[in-house]
């Protein structure tokens, strides 16, 4: 979930359209409509936002205080020959630096898409304007259980080297967003817990987590796992209270459109890069915005029993 949450601030950029005319306060203004939605394959709860573009008085977009969200529209998701009509709702806005009204959105709690499925969206605005888009969930089941290939490590620590590797089949021109976690239980508690594992630590101890990538492999330092286990032991104070289960590498596979959008915004940039020609990538017919989806798949790595025993864990 973390990765997708980070994508929504990027989508907010469509609130005000940054084409060439937008930088000219004297150019004619045409109101455009912005539809954003990321359909998640790991939940039945789906959220869509609908707004219109606006022009502030002057050059500061934060000076505009009228909420551009559109209420009263009919938004439909079409999936597997069924139409899901989204409900109009709102929540308290956490950031009121520009808008102080509740944050408006549309949602359904009834759609959890499978892999390799077409999903389309249709928004009918109160003024009759129609916005549409279509996407398809990535086919991570194309290789069945073999999505993660034989070059991946399945036990920890690996037989050789100071890194563990996970690789997968190339199923398309997608962006892959991995998360690494150690799963464990506390004695007397049936709940399963997890703790995030960075790919590595800097010399000053700063954790470095895996970033979304178009590569079809990733690696993480074995020392990062050891340090995370030490932090876990320090948290609970007694290693014998903990049952370490495994390591999971959880990968979100972004669809074609979400991958293209993310690539246009993030990939290929570093801390020294300043984008002055950031494209407004959109796949919305009749407006602007992004309609995309992602699916999730998990690779499990077992701990060697002797390794855990030597560290004092069960």
C-alpha positions as CSV (number, residue, x, y, z in Angstrom):
1,X,0.0,0.0,0.0
2,X,2.8,2.3,0.8
3,X,4.0,2.7,-2.8
4,X,0.5,3.5,-4.2
5,X,-0.1,6.1,-1.5
6,X,3.0,7.8,-2.7
7,X,1.6,7.9,-6.2
8,X,-1.4,10.0,-5.3
9,X,0.6,13.3,-4.6
10,X,1.9,12.9,-8.2
11,X,-1.6,12.6,-9.6
12,X,-2.6,15.8,-7.8
13,X,-0.5,17.7,-10.3
14,X,-3.4,17.2,-12.7
15,X,-5.5,19.6,-10.6
16,X,-4.1,22.4,-12.7
17,X,-3.1,21.6,-16.2
18,X,0.6,22.4,-16.9
19,X,0.5,22.7,-20.7
20,X,2.3,25.7,-22.2
21,X,-0.7,28.0,-22.0
22,X,-1.0,27.4,-18.2
23,X,2.2,29.3,-17.6
24,X,0.8,32.3,-19.4
25,X,-1.6,34.3,-17.2
26,X,-2.9,36.1,-20.2
27,X,-3.7,33.1,-22.4
28,X,-7.4,32.0,-22.8
29,X,-8.5,29.6,-20.1
30,X,-10.5,26.5,-20.9
31,X,-11.8,24.4,-18.1
32,X,-10.7,20.8,-18.3
33,X,-11.7,17.8,-16.2
34,X,-9.4,15.4,-14.4
35,X,-10.2,11.8,-13.5
36,X,-7.8,9.8,-11.4
37,X,-8.1,6.3,-10.1
38,X,-5.8,3.4,-9.2
39,X,-7.6,0.0,-9.1
40,X,-5.9,-2.2,-6.6
41,X,-5.7,-6.0,-7.0
42,X,-5.1,-6.6,-3.3
43,X,-8.4,-5.1,-2.0
44,X,-12.1,-4.7,-2.9
45,X,-12.0,-1.0,-1.8
46,X,-11.4,1.2,-4.9
47,X,-11.2,5.0,-4.9
48,X,-11.6,7.6,-7.7
49,X,-11.3,11.4,-7.7
50,X,-12.9,13.8,-10.1
51,X,-11.8,17.5,-10.3
52,X,-11.7,20.4,-12.8
53,X,-8.8,22.5,-13.8
54,X,-8.6,26.1,-12.5
55,X,-6.7,29.3,-12.9
56,X,-5.8,31.3,-9.9
57,X,-5.6,35.1,-9.9
58,X,-1.9,35.5,-10.6
59,X,0.8,32.9,-10.9
60,X,0.6,31.2,-7.5
61,X,-1.7,28.1,-7.8
62,X,-1.9,27.9,-3.9
63,X,-3.7,31.3,-3.9
64,X,-6.8,29.5,-5.4
65,X,-9.1,28.5,-2.5
66,X,-12.2,27.1,-4.2
67,X,-12.1,23.3,-4.0
68,X,-12.0,22.0,-7.6
69,X,-13.6,18.6,-6.7
70,X,-16.7,17.7,-8.6
71,X,-19.7,16.3,-6.8
72,X,-22.9,14.7,-8.2
73,X,-21.2,12.8,-11.0
74,X,-22.1,9.2,-11.9
75,X,-18.9,7.1,-12.1
76,X,-19.0,3.5,-13.3
77,X,-16.4,0.8,-13.2
78,X,-17.0,-2.0,-15.7
79,X,-15.4,-5.4,-14.9
80,X,-16.1,-8.9,-16.0
81,X,-19.4,-8.0,-17.6
82,X,-20.7,-6.2,-14.5
83,X,-21.1,-2.4,-13.8
84,X,-20.1,-1.1,-10.4
85,X,-21.5,2.4,-9.6
86,X,-19.3,4.3,-7.2
87,X,-20.6,6.2,-4.2
88,X,-19.9,9.9,-3.6
89,X,-18.2,10.5,-0.2
90,X,-15.8,12.7,1.7
91,X,-13.3,12.8,4.6
92,X,-11.7,15.5,6.7
93,X,-8.8,17.0,4.8
94,X,-5.5,16.7,6.6
95,X,-3.7,19.4,4.7
96,X,-5.7,22.6,4.7
97,X,-3.0,24.9,3.5
98,X,-5.0,25.5,0.2
99,X,-8.5,24.0,0.6
100,X,-10.3,23.7,3.9
101,X,-13.3,21.8,2.7
102,X,-13.6,18.0,3.1
103,X,-11.7,15.9,0.6
104,X,-14.2,14.5,-1.9
105,X,-13.9,11.1,-3.7
106,X,-15.9,8.3,-5.1
107,X,-15.6,4.7,-4.0
108,X,-16.8,1.1,-4.2
109,X,-16.1,-1.7,-1.7
110,X,-17.2,-4.5,-4.0
111,X,-14.5,-4.9,-6.7
112,X,-11.3,-6.9,-6.3
113,X,-9.9,-7.6,-9.8
114,X,-8.1,-10.7,-10.9
115,X,-5.0,-10.8,-13.1
116,X,-5.2,-10.4,-16.8
117,X,-8.6,-8.7,-16.7
118,X,-9.9,-5.6,-18.5
119,X,-11.3,-2.8,-16.4
120,X,-12.9,0.3,-17.8
121,X,-14.2,3.5,-16.2
122,X,-16.9,6.0,-17.3
123,X,-17.6,9.3,-15.5
124,X,-20.7,11.2,-16.5
125,X,-20.4,14.8,-15.1
126,X,-23.4,16.9,-14.0
127,X,-23.1,19.0,-17.1
128,X,-23.2,15.9,-19.4
129,X,-19.5,15.7,-20.1
130,X,-18.2,12.1,-20.3
131,X,-14.7,10.9,-19.4
132,X,-13.6,7.4,-20.2
133,X,-10.6,5.1,-19.9
134,X,-9.7,1.4,-20.0
135,X,-6.8,-0.7,-18.7
136,X,-5.9,-4.3,-18.1
137,X,-4.4,-5.9,-15.0
138,X,-0.9,-7.4,-15.5
139,X,-0.8,-11.1,-16.1
140,X,1.5,-12.2,-13.3
141,X,-0.1,-15.7,-13.6
142,X,1.2,-16.1,-17.1
143,X,4.0,-18.3,-15.7
144,X,1.9,-19.7,-12.9
145,X,4.0,-20.4,-9.8
146,X,7.1,-19.7,-12.0
147,X,6.7,-15.9,-12.0
148,X,9.7,-15.8,-9.7
149,X,12.4,-17.8,-11.6
150,X,15.2,-20.1,-10.6
151,X,17.7,-17.3,-10.2
152,X,15.9,-16.3,-7.0
153,X,17.1,-17.2,-3.6
154,X,14.7,-19.4,-1.6
155,X,16.6,-19.8,1.6
156,X,18.4,-17.3,3.8
157,X,21.3,-16.7,4.2
158,X,22.2,-17.6,0.6
159,X,24.9,-20.2,-0.1
160,X,27.4,-17.6,-1.2
161,X,27.8,-13.9,-1.3
162,X,26.7,-11.0,0.9
163,X,23.5,-10.4,-1.0
164,X,20.2,-12.2,-1.6
165,X,18.7,-12.0,-5.1
166,X,15.1,-12.2,-6.3
167,X,14.3,-12.2,-10.0
168,X,11.2,-12.7,-12.1
169,X,10.0,-13.3,-15.6
170,X,9.6,-10.3,-18.0
171,X,5.8,-10.1,-18.5
172,X,5.8,-6.7,-20.1
173,X,7.1,-3.2,-20.0
174,X,5.9,-2.7,-16.4
175,X,7.2,-1.0,-13.3
176,X,7.7,-3.3,-10.3
177,X,7.6,-2.0,-6.7
178,X,9.1,-4.4,-4.2
179,X,8.8,-4.4,-0.4
180,X,10.9,-6.7,1.8
181,X,9.5,-7.8,5.2
182,X,10.4,-10.2,8.0
183,X,7.4,-12.0,9.3
184,X,7.2,-13.2,12.9
185,X,5.0,-14.0,15.8
186,X,5.2,-13.2,19.5
187,X,4.8,-16.2,21.9
188,X,1.3,-16.3,23.3
189,X,-0.1,-14.2,20.5
190,X,-1.6,-15.7,17.4
191,X,-1.2,-12.5,15.4
192,X,1.3,-12.4,12.5
193,X,3.5,-9.3,12.4
194,X,6.0,-8.0,9.9
195,X,8.9,-5.6,10.0
196,X,10.2,-3.8,6.9
197,X,13.7,-4.7,5.8
198,X,15.8,-2.1,3.8
199,X,17.9,-3.2,0.9
200,X,21.0,-1.8,2.7
201,X,22.2,0.7,5.2
202,X,24.4,3.6,4.6
203,X,27.6,4.0,6.6
204,X,25.8,6.4,8.9
205,X,23.1,3.8,9.5
206,X,20.5,5.4,7.3
207,X,18.2,2.6,5.7
208,X,17.9,2.5,1.9
209,X,14.7,0.8,0.7
210,X,14.1,-0.8,-2.7
211,X,12.7,1.7,-5.2
212,X,10.2,0.9,-8.0
213,X,12.1,-0.3,-11.0
214,X,11.7,-1.6,-14.5
215,X,14.4,-4.2,-13.9
216,X,13.3,-7.8,-13.5
217,X,15.5,-8.5,-10.5
218,X,16.4,-6.9,-7.1
219,X,18.8,-7.6,-4.3
220,X,19.3,-6.8,-0.7
221,X,22.2,-7.1,1.7
222,X,22.3,-10.0,4.1
223,X,23.7,-7.6,6.7
224,X,20.5,-5.6,6.4
225,X,18.4,-8.6,7.4
226,X,20.8,-9.3,10.3
227,X,20.5,-5.7,11.5
228,X,16.7,-5.7,11.2
229,X,16.6,-8.9,13.3
230,X,18.8,-7.2,15.9
231,X,16.3,-4.2,16.0
232,X,13.5,-6.7,16.4
233,X,15.2,-8.4,19.3
234,X,15.9,-5.0,20.9
235,X,12.2,-4.0,20.5
236,X,11.0,-7.1,22.4
237,X,13.9,-7.5,24.8
238,X,13.9,-11.3,24.7
239,X,14.6,-13.3,21.5
240,X,13.1,-16.4,22.9
241,X,9.7,-14.6,22.8
242,X,9.9,-14.4,19.1
243,X,9.2,-16.9,16.4
244,X,10.8,-15.8,13.1
245,X,8.7,-17.2,10.2
246,X,10.3,-16.1,6.9
247,X,11.2,-13.2,4.6
248,X,8.7,-12.1,2.0
249,X,9.4,-9.9,-1.0
250,X,6.1,-8.4,-1.9
251,X,6.0,-6.9,-5.4
252,X,3.3,-4.6,-6.8
253,X,3.2,-4.8,-10.6
254,X,1.9,-1.6,-12.1
255,X,-0.1,-1.8,-15.3
256,X,0.9,-0.3,-18.6
257,X,-0.5,3.2,-17.9
258,X,0.6,3.5,-14.3
259,X,4.0,2.3,-15.4
260,X,4.2,4.9,-18.1
261,X,3.1,7.6,-15.8
262,X,5.4,6.6,-13.0
263,X,8.3,6.4,-15.4
264,X,7.6,9.8,-16.8
265,X,7.7,11.3,-13.3
266,X,10.2,9.3,-11.3
267,X,12.4,6.8,-13.1
268,X,15.6,8.1,-14.6
269,X,15.8,10.9,-12.0
270,X,18.3,11.3,-9.3
271,X,19.0,13.9,-6.5
272,X,20.7,16.1,-9.0
273,X,17.9,16.1,-11.6
274,X,15.4,18.9,-12.1
275,X,12.6,18.3,-14.5
276,X,11.4,21.5,-16.2
277,X,9.6,19.6,-19.0
278,X,7.6,17.2,-16.9
279,X,4.9,15.7,-19.2
280,X,1.3,15.6,-18.3
281,X,0.8,12.0,-19.2
282,X,-2.9,11.1,-19.4
283,X,-4.9,8.1,-20.6
284,X,-8.3,9.7,-20.0
285,X,-10.5,10.1,-23.1
286,X,-12.3,13.5,-22.9
287,X,-10.1,14.9,-20.2
288,X,-7.0,14.4,-18.2
289,X,-5.7,12.2,-15.5
290,X,-4.6,8.6,-14.9
291,X,-6.7,5.4,-14.7
292,X,-4.5,2.5,-13.9
293,X,-4.2,-0.6,-11.7
294,X,-1.7,-2.9,-10.1
295,X,-1.6,-6.5,-8.9
296,X,0.5,-7.9,-6.1
297,X,2.6,-11.1,-5.9
298,X,4.8,-12.5,-3.2
299,X,8.1,-14.4,-3.1
300,X,8.8,-16.2,0.2
301,X,12.3,-16.9,1.5
302,X,12.8,-19.4,4.3
303,X,15.3,-18.9,7.1
304,X,17.9,-21.7,7.7
305,X,17.1,-23.1,11.2
306,X,20.8,-23.1,12.2
307,X,21.1,-19.4,11.3
308,X,18.2,-18.4,13.6
309,X,19.4,-20.7,16.4
310,X,22.8,-19.2,16.3
311,X,21.2,-15.8,16.8
312,X,19.1,-17.0,19.6
313,X,15.7,-17.0,17.8
314,X,13.3,-19.9,17.5
